[in-house]
């Protein structure tokens, strides 16, 4: 099942973040693809000037890190108010995408089951960050506690 032919021309951060939430919801609903029409437009992932837009950076939280051959694995979809999660795995990596729609940073705990992960590298897109790689976070006894920036999308990628 694919989500296709979606269009939102509003480029305010609230609407751009909502695109990330919509992708999250589509993946949790069992869809296998999310298609955005008009790739090169001011409201698309790439602006008419050829520069990646904020919406493009939000979309990259999924497209850059969830590669061909990956499949969605079970994750608590809404572990706390304002936090939305999907998780993916392939033969060598795990990716967790977490969205914080709240206006404050929030701590979130993830438990890794049926896999061995020693650390995650977070990549954050927010109103002030563009898929910014941050410091590695160690996993201890299958648990990791992370702080999600306010109003952000973060992908945690295992190695």
N, C-alpha and C positions, 0 to 999 in steps of 0.2 A: 504494500500500500504506500503510495507516494502522496505528499502534500505538494500540490502544484498551483501555479498561477496566483500566487499571493502578491499583494502590492500594498505598501504603506509609504506614502511620500513625506511623512512627517519625520524630520531628522533630529528632533529634540532627543536628549539622552533618555528620557522616559520611554519614548517609542522605540528607540534603538534597543534598549534593554528588554523591552517587551518582545522584540523579535527573538532574542535569545531564549526567553521564557516560552515562546511559541514553538521554537525548535525542540526544546526540552519536552514540552507537552506532546508534540507529535511523536517523538521517539518513545516516550512512555506509553503512548497509545498503540505502539506496535508498528508504526510506520518505518519504512526502510530508506526513505529519501525525503529530502526537503528541497524543493526547487524554488528559486527566486527569479522572477522574470526581470529583464532589463538589468543586466550585470553592470553596465557602464552608464550610470545616471547619478545625479546628485543624491538620490535617496537609496541607491543600490550599494553593493559592496565596493565598487570602484567608481570614483567620481569622474566627470568628463575630462578632468585634468590628468587622469591616469593614476591618481593617488588613492590608496586604500582609505575608505571612509570608516567612521566609527562602527557603522553597521557591518562593514566588511571585517573589522577586527572581532566583533561579536561572533559573526559567522565562522571566523577562523578558529574559534575556540572548539568548534566541532570538526570542521573540514581539515584543519591542519594536523590534528592529533589523532583523530579516529580514522584510521587508514583502511584501505581495502583488505578484506579478510577479517575485520573486527566484527564482533557481535555484541549486542547489548546483554549485560548480565544484571541480575537482580540487585536492586538498590532501593533503599527507602526513598520514595519519590518526594516526600515533603517532611523531612525529619524534624523540622520546627518551623514556627511561623516565619514566612518570608524566605525560606530556603528551599530550593528545588534542585533535585539531583538526578543524573543519569550516569551509568557506568558501562564501560566497554572493555573487551578483552580480545587480544589476538594471541598468536603463538608466543610472542615475546614481551608484550607490554600490557599494562592496564591503564585506562584513562578514566578519571572521574571528573565530570563537569558539574560544578556547583554554582548556582545563581543565588545571590543575596539581593533581594529586592528592597530590603530595609534601608533606612537612612543612617544606620550605625553599623560599624563592624560587628561581627558575631562569631563566636567560637563554635566550631562544629567538629564532632568526633565521627570518624569512620572506622568501622571494623572490617578488616580484610579477611574474607573467608575463602577457602578452596584455592589458595594461591600463596606464593611467597613473594613478598615485596619488602625490600629493605628501606627504600626511600621514594619519595615523590618529588618531582620538580614542578612547582606551580607556575602557571602563566596567567596573568591577570589583565582583563580589560575592564576599565571603569571610565568614568567621565574624564579622568586625568591620565589613564594608562592605556597603552595600545598593545595588548598581548605581551606584556612585559614579563620576562623571565625573572623569577625571584629565587631566593636561596632554597636549596634542597631541604626537605622536611623528612626526618627519620621516622620509620615505623617501628614501634616497640611492641612485642607480644601481639602482633596482628592489629594494633590500634594506632591511630594517628589523630592528633588533635590539631586542627588548623584554624586560623582566623581568616574569615572571608571579609574582604573590604566591603564597605558600604556600597550599595547599588552597583554590583559588579558581577562579572562572569569569570570564574577561575577554572582552568583545567589543570588537574593534577596528573602528571604523566610519570609512570614508573619506568625504571630502566632495567 
